[in-house]
């Protein structure tokens, strides 16, 4: 999908108009006054302004990022060109342990409740417009302890300095600052204006089609190790110790010292190739965690919540007749239908305690990505109370699509059989706003880029009829979302 590009000769589309500047200064002054009485000693101030509709949020963030500055991107191009891209961090909300979702949600709630910012009816505005917290969560309560996951805490939401949200041709920028007692409003305002002056309009970089140097693609563990893990899981399932467990593997792409993986260029390819997916990137320090994920974990809009049970997959074919046949086989597969039903039932059970009603589609449908087909069942709920999006994510995570059933039995089995630290793989990634609405996808079809090394992750659901060789082949299919891009 092409993007309209602003001319570099055009005056900066990010400079604050006099009225916006005055409004922001007023919010900063109010925040400083409130900070003197606040128990936390700091108050969030923010202003939201409209930008030129040709501004590409992701491209601006990629072009304007300072060295090692935190950044975040979440796009779903086919859904009204929705995008949210952010730079910097004025406040990090982090936690670990079994209460990490509630802890982070409570910290954001306190910050949002005292915020000095624009008040408006946000209907019709881009989702994620206004003050936001963005980031994600590790798969496990204490996940991400391995050195390569440094910076990706088990629960980590950042309140950014700059956020740009888009829906169709409506593009808005929100500037955030954290005011403390004794702060100077003019100094905070000057710092935000200086940041705006650094924002650049430039297209996303392109991948080099003929890079210098050889690329090595290797499994972190031998393929035989993965097949053995699947076989042992099947034994456990047939012994009726559990119904399903999801096992993942890691494949590494080494470019050598001559060059580094370019996260911006990879993002550009992913959003062109997978426009119906959640294309995201979370940058921390020198590394970037990115993905083209097909799976929504939860979306909350007021008292409405939506999610997607995704389980069961098969390959695509360039021949339309063969492609349709593969999809029909998937719909009729007892193994895949059973796996799908497990995920759907668990999601319904998780939502019922906080909902007036929960409804799932009577039959799963086939959803097609560029390289794979899945069984999917949309699920909707009317909430009985305004449970924050972050807490809903915690209630649903991990679904049996990435964990297992029963979860209590699958939880200790996964790290034992996989032999790796999943980190943020299969965890929730997304955002929440002042109303505690938000959207989180599941980090699938993902990779952690760090200089010349990319760690790619893919997993499959193991049930009693699983065949180790077939499950290994399915991981290879799923890895094709990223391996062809990273192995150039």
ABEGO torsion letter per residue (X at the ends): XBBBBBBAABBBAABBBAAAAAAAAAAAAAAAAAAAABAAGBBBBBBBBBBBAABBAAAAAAAABBBGBBBBBBBBAABGGBBBBBBEBABBBBBBEAAAAAAAAAAAAAAAAABBBBBBBABGBBBGBEBBBBEBBBABAABGABAAABGBBABBBBBBABBBBBBEABBBBBBBBBBBBGBBAAAAAAAAAAAAAABBBBBBBBBBABBBEBBBBBBABBAAAAAAAAAAAAAAAAAGABABBBBBBBBBBBAEAABBBBAAAAAAAAAAABAABBBBBBBBEABBBBBBBABBABBBBEABBBBBBBBEBBBBBABAAAAAAAAAAAAABAAAAAAAAAAAAAAAAAAAAABABBBBBABBBBBBBAABBBBBBBBBBBBABBBBAAAAAAAAOBBAAABEOBAAAAAAAAAAAAGBBAEABGBBBEBBBAAGBEBBBBBBGBBBBBEABBBBBBBBBBBAABBAAAAAAAAAAAAAAAAAAAAX
